[in-house]
Amino acid sequence: SYSTPLRPDFLWFRGAKPLVAFDAKFRTDSENSARGQGADLHKMHAYCDAVGVGAALALHPGTQTTFFDRARGPLSQIPLRAALEGAALGVGLWGARPASSV
């Protein structure tokens, strides 16, 4: 960005072009631990604009995933392959928890 440095944790490239920005968030919404925070969505918008990617996902330690597709609106999930191939355009919160074994 020309006004402030923005560096996502991970950028997925196809050739020399960045397609997807991923940023890990280690906090959750205080009202519902399954969701990420709305402020993280704002950061994903900033990554799309500043880095020029088609999709930006905040990875959070929850169970809910929401993707806001530019053409289709809110979706309850996003196929990761679609984002990595450049077919999903928008921002989202992607919930992922490590599996535990006893």
Rosetta blueprint (number, residue, H / E / L):
1 S L
2 Y L
3 S L
4 T L
5 P L
6 L L
7 R L
8 P L
9 D L
10 F E
11 L E
12 W E
13 F E
14 R E
15 G L
16 A L
17 K E
18 P E
19 L E
20 V E
21 A E
22 F E
23 D E
24 A E
25 K L
26 F L
27 R L
28 T L
29 D L
30 S L
31 E L
32 N L
33 S L
34 A L
35 R L
36 G L
37 Q L
38 G H
39 A H
40 D H
41 L H
42 H H
43 K H
44 M H
45 H H
46 A H
47 Y H
48 C H
49 D H
50 A H
51 V H
52 G L
53 V L
54 G L
55 A E
56 A E
57 L E
58 A E
59 L E
60 H E
61 P L
62 G L
63 T L
64 Q L
65 T L
66 T E
67 F E
68 F E
69 D E
70 R L
71 A L
72 R L
73 G E
74 P E
75 L E
76 S L
77 Q L
78 I L
79 P L
80 L H
81 R H
82 A H
83 A H
84 L H
85 E L
86 G L
87 A L
88 A L
89 L L
90 G E
91 V E
92 G E
93 L E
94 W E
95 G E
96 A L
97 R L
98 P L
99 A L
100 S L
101 S L
102 V L
